[in-house]
Amino acid sequence: MEIRIGLVGAGWMGKAHTNAFVNALMAFGPEAGKPVFELVSDVSEQAAQAACEKLGFSRWTKDWRTVVTDKNVDVVDIATPNAFHYEIAKAALENGKHVYCEKPLTLSYKESKELAVLAKEKGVVNYVGFNNVMNPATHYIKELISSEKLGEIMRFSGTYDQDMLLDPNLPITWRHINKLSGSGVLGDLGTHLLSVSHFLLGNIESVNAVTKTFIKQRPSAPGSTEMQKVENEDFLTVIANYENGAIGTLSTSRVATGRKNYLAFEIQGTKGTVHYSLERLNEVNVYFTSDESMNRGFRTVYLGPDHRGYSTFNPAPGINISFNDIKILEVHELLSAIANGTPYICDFEFGARVDQTVSAILTSAAEQQWINVNKKEEAIV
């Protein structure tokens, strides 16, 4: 089955999505859905033209509305800055298109929930790009939890740190402006951590958060001496109570000196503990109290063909897969859902729940108190 793609946003993420579509076809074959690059859109005419030529799209346009109404487009792929997700996704759904939207789904739980309801009414595939959920390591850890090999889960301790914005001379971007991003590091990196946490442990019941902006001003443009205020957080830490009784501590920073892509977490249970870091993508560290040989501590499990998704790329354990491979697994799940009706995890309802938690965290930090997640409907922007 051919699946005709209309891409909105020809930047780095749009290119990453297109690359994933190409490689998903090579890895899984056309039975899981054959992507056809029909139409690409970008506000920059130059970027749209370049993407059309370099990425293999048949046509290009400056107007995203052309994409969501085009009769030759089956799925609208949204790879724009956060602020534009809602309007584009809603229009695509109203036109009966399948929608693939990069995370976060929108800037508020209210908008995300509206999209989730609309997608269900339209009966179309609706997918949010939380690629870390598709990591074979994440699914292995999910199996350990579901099989109760870890026992009763007591604690989730996680962080997602990068130092990409540590340099104070880096200029202001849309990521620093609330009306465009919704939040700072929470919406950018923290939502990835929340998506993994939500998939593994379920819903968070209540949160108590603190945020801080360390670099309060940035140049308004490269090389400019004019400074502009940074509107959102560089750093965040939150204490969380999960509905299953576990306690969590989650932290994220975009100014974490020395950290490049440090998504790491530990889950402690009454019968065992698992630790994982994306900086060592192919290794999971486990400890089980029932294993007599474990008196010396953790052992390393290398990802292999017996872990979901891994065998698509390599035939034997210990041969590294990459971060881009996880995006391929994500795109395959999307294509297969459209072509074959197979189930998928990161639908708009999943995305809305993450956004509801984001809203509660932002409110908690602003009000300096515990907030019940289920009572939050709006983010502070």
C-alpha positions in Angstrom: 0.0 0.0 0.0 1.4 3.4 -1.0 1.1 6.1 1.7 1.5 9.6 0.3 3.2 12.0 2.6 2.7 15.7 3.0 5.5 17.2 5.1 5.1 20.6 6.9 8.4 21.9 8.0 11.6 21.4 6.0 14.1 21.9 8.8 16.3 19.4 10.6 13.4 17.4 12.0 11.6 17.3 8.7 14.8 15.9 7.1 15.0 13.4 10.0 11.4 12.2 9.4 12.0 11.8 5.7 15.2 9.9 6.2 13.3 7.6 8.6 10.6 6.9 6.0 13.2 6.0 3.4 15.0 3.6 5.8 11.8 2.1 7.1 10.9 1.0 3.6 14.4 -0.6 3.2 14.2 -2.3 6.6 10.6 -3.5 6.6 9.6 -3.7 3.0 6.5 -2.4 1.3 4.2 -4.8 3.2 4.3 -2.3 6.1 3.3 0.6 3.9 5.3 2.2 1.1 6.0 5.9 1.7 5.6 8.2 -1.3 6.9 11.8 -0.9 4.1 13.8 -2.4 4.3 17.4 -1.1 6.6 19.5 1.2 5.8 22.9 2.7 7.9 25.5 4.5 7.4 29.2 5.2 10.8 29.7 3.5 10.4 29.3 -0.3 14.1 28.5 -0.6 13.8 25.8 2.1 10.7 24.3 0.5 12.3 24.1 -2.9 15.6 22.7 -1.6 13.7 20.0 0.4 11.7 19.1 -2.7 14.8 18.5 -4.7 17.1 17.0 -2.1 14.5 14.8 -0.2 12.7 13.6 -3.3 9.3 15.2 -2.9 7.2 15.6 -6.1 6.0 19.1 -5.3 6.5 22.0 -2.9 4.5 24.9 -1.5 4.9 27.8 1.0 1.4 27.3 2.4 0.8 24.4 4.8 -3.0 24.7 4.1 -2.3 23.3 0.6 -0.8 20.2 2.3 -3.7 19.5 4.6 -6.3 19.9 1.8 -4.4 18.1 -1.0 -6.4 15.1 -2.3 -3.1 13.3 -3.0 -1.8 13.5 0.6 -2.7 10.6 2.9 -0.7 11.6 6.0 0.3 15.1 7.2 3.7 15.0 8.8 4.2 18.0 11.1 7.8 19.0 11.8 7.3 22.7 12.7 8.1 24.6 15.9 5.7 23.7 18.8 3.4 26.7 18.5 2.1 25.6 15.0 1.3 21.9 15.8 -2.3 22.5 17.0 -3.6 24.6 14.1 -2.0 22.3 11.4 -3.0 19.1 13.1 -6.6 20.2 13.6 -6.9 21.3 10.0 -5.4 18.0 8.8 -7.8 16.0 11.0 -10.8 18.0 9.8 -9.8 17.1 6.2 -9.7 13.4 7.1 -5.9 13.0 7.0 -3.8 10.7 9.1 -1.5 12.9 11.2 2.1 12.4 12.3 3.1 15.2 14.7 6.5 15.8 16.3 6.4 16.2 20.1 5.0 17.9 22.1 1.5 17.6 20.5 0.5 21.2 21.4 1.2 24.0 23.9 -1.6 23.0 26.3 -3.5 20.0 27.5 -6.8 21.6 26.4 -5.7 21.8 22.8 -4.1 18.3 22.9 -7.2 16.7 24.4 -9.3 18.4 21.7 -7.1 16.9 19.0 -7.3 13.5 20.6 -11.1 13.6 20.6 -11.2 14.8 17.1 -8.8 12.1 15.8 -11.0 9.4 17.4 -14.1 10.9 15.8 -12.4 10.9 12.4 -11.1 7.4 12.8 -7.6 8.2 11.4 -4.2 7.3 12.6 -2.8 9.9 15.0 0.8 9.6 16.1 3.1 11.8 18.3 6.8 11.5 17.7 8.0 10.3 21.1 10.8 8.3 19.6 12.4 7.2 22.9 9.3 5.1 23.6 10.3 3.0 20.6 13.7 2.2 21.9 14.2 -1.6 22.1 15.8 -1.0 25.6 12.6 0.8 26.7 10.5 -2.2 25.6 12.8 -4.6 27.4 12.4 -2.6 30.6 8.7 -2.6 30.1 8.7 -6.4 29.9 10.7 -6.6 33.2 8.1 -4.4 34.9 5.0 -6.2 33.4 6.4 -9.6 34.3 6.9 -8.4 37.9 10.6 -9.4 37.8 11.3 -6.1 39.5 8.6 -6.7 42.0 6.5 -3.7 43.3 7.9 -0.6 41.7 9.0 1.9 44.4 10.9 4.6 42.6 11.6 6.2 39.2 14.6 8.5 39.1 15.2 10.1 35.7 17.0 12.9 34.0 17.4 14.3 30.5 20.4 16.7 30.3 22.2 18.4 27.4 24.6 21.4 27.3 23.5 22.6 23.9 22.5 26.0 25.3 25.3 26.5 27.8 27.0 29.2 25.8 25.4 32.5 26.8 26.4 34.0 23.4 24.1 31.7 21.5 21.2 33.9 20.3 17.6 33.8 21.1 15.5 31.2 19.2 11.9 30.2 19.3 12.7 27.7 22.0 13.2 30.6 24.4 9.9 32.4 23.7 6.8 31.0 25.5 4.2 31.8 22.8 6.3 29.7 20.4 7.5 26.9 22.6 5.1 26.7 25.5 7.9 26.1 28.0 11.7 25.8 28.0 13.7 22.7 28.7 10.5 20.9 29.9 8.8 21.0 26.6 12.0 20.3 24.6 13.8 17.6 26.6 11.5 16.9 29.6 8.6 15.7 27.5 10.9 12.8 26.2 11.6 11.8 29.8 7.9 12.1 30.7 6.9 9.9 27.7 9.2 7.1 28.7 8.0 7.4 32.3 4.4 7.4 31.3 4.9 4.3 29.0 6.8 2.4 31.7 5.0 3.3 34.9 1.7 4.8 33.9 0.1 8.1 35.0 1.6 10.6 37.4 -0.9 11.6 40.0 0.7 14.7 41.5 3.8 16.9 41.1 5.9 19.4 43.0 8.3 21.3 40.8 11.0 23.9 40.8 12.5 25.7 37.8 15.3 28.1 37.2 16.6 30.2 34.3 20.4 30.6 34.5 21.0 32.5 31.3 18.4 35.3 31.6 19.3 37.2 28.4 20.7 36.2 25.0 21.7 38.1 21.9 18.7 38.9 19.7 20.6 37.7 16.6 24.0 36.1 15.9 26.8 38.6 16.6 24.3 41.2 17.9 25.0 43.3 21.0 21.2 43.8 21.6 20.0 41.5 24.3 16.6 39.8 24.6 15.0 38.3 27.6 14.8 34.5 27.9 11.2 33.7 28.9 11.4 30.2 30.1 13.4 27.7 32.2 16.9 26.3 31.6 16.5 23.7 34.4 13.7 21.9 36.1 13.3 19.3 38.9 10.1 17.7 39.9 9.0 15.2 42.6 6.2 13.0 41.4 3.6 10.6 42.9 2.5 7.9 40.5 -0.9 6.4 40.5 0.7 3.0 41.0 2.2 4.1 44.3 5.7 4.7 43.1 7.6 8.0 43.9 9.6 9.7 41.2 12.2 12.4 40.8 12.6 13.8 37.3 15.0 16.5 36.2 16.1 18.1 33.0 18.6 20.8 31.9 19.6 22.4 28.7 22.7 23.9 30.3 24.1 20.7 31.9 27.9 21.1 31.5 29.4 18.1 29.7 26.2 16.3 29.0 25.4 15.8 25.3 22.4 13.5 25.2 22.0 12.2 28.7 18.5 10.7 29.0 19.0 8.3 31.9 16.8 6.7 34.4 16.7 4.0 37.2 13.6 2.1 38.3 13.8 0.4 41.7 11.5 -2.4 42.7 11.2 -4.7 45.6 12.8 -7.6 43.6 15.2 -5.8 41.3 16.4 -2.6 39.8 17.1 -1.5 36.2 19.3 1.4 35.0 19.6 2.8 31.5 21.3 5.7 29.8 20.8 6.8 26.2 24.5 7.7 26.1 25.1 4.0 26.2 22.1 3.2 24.0 22.7 -0.6 23.6 23.3 -1.5 27.2 20.8 -2.1 30.1 22.0 -2.6 33.6 19.9 -5.0 35.7 19.9 -6.4 39.3 17.6 -9.1 40.6 17.5 -10.2 44.2 16.7 -13.7 43.2 20.0 -14.2 41.3 22.6 -15.6 43.7 25.4 -14.4 41.5 24.2 -10.8 41.9 25.9 -10.3 45.3 28.5 -8.2 43.4 25.9 -5.8 42.0 24.6 -5.0 38.5 25.2 -6.8 35.3 25.0 -5.5 31.8 22.5 -6.8 29.3 23.4 -6.0 25.7 20.5 -5.4 23.3 20.0 -8.3 20.9 17.6 -10.0 18.5 15.4 -11.1 21.4 14.6 -7.5 22.2 11.7 -5.9 20.3 12.8 -3.9 17.3 16.5 -4.8 17.4 16.6 -7.6 14.9 15.3 -5.3 12.2 18.8 -3.9 12.1 21.3 -6.5 13.4 21.4 -10.3 13.6 23.4 -10.7 16.8 23.7 -9.1 20.3 26.2 -6.4 21.0 26.1 -4.8 17.5 25.1 -1.3 18.1 22.0 0.2 16.8 21.7 4.0 16.6 19.5 6.9 17.7 18.3 7.2 14.0 17.3 3.6 14.1 14.8 4.3 16.9 13.2 7.0 14.6 12.9 4.3 11.9 11.0 2.0 14.3 8.7 4.9 15.2 7.9 5.6 11.5 7.4 1.9 10.8 4.8 1.8 13.6 3.0 4.7 12.0 3.1 3.2 8.5 2.0 -0.2 9.6 -1.0 1.4 11.5 -2.1 3.1 8.3 -1.5 0.2 6.0 -2.4 -2.8 8.2 -4.4 -1.4 11.1 -1.8 -2.6 13.6 -1.9 -1.1 17.1 0.4 1.7 18.2 1.4 3.4 21.4 2.0 7.1 21.0 -1.4 8.3 19.9 -2.8 11.8 20.6 -4.4 10.6 23.8 -0.9 9.5 25.0 0.4 12.9 23.9 -2.4 14.7 25.7 -1.6 13.0 28.9 2.0 14.1 28.7 0.9 17.6 28.0 -1.5 17.5 31.0 1.5 16.5 33.2 3.6 19.4 31.7 0.7 21.8 32.5 0.7 20.6 36.1 4.5 20.9 36.4 4.5 24.4 35.1 1.7 25.4 37.5 3.5 23.8 40.4 6.7 25.6 39.7 4.8 28.9 39.4 2.7 28.5 42.5 5.4 26.6 44.5 3.0 23.9 45.7 1.8 20.3 45.0 -0.5 20.1 42.0 -2.9 17.2 41.1 -2.3 16.4 37.5 -5.8 15.3 36.8 -7.1 18.7 37.7 -4.9 20.6 35.3 -6.4 21.7 31.9 -4.2 24.6 30.9 -0.5 25.3 30.7 1.0 28.6 31.8 2.4 30.3 28.7 
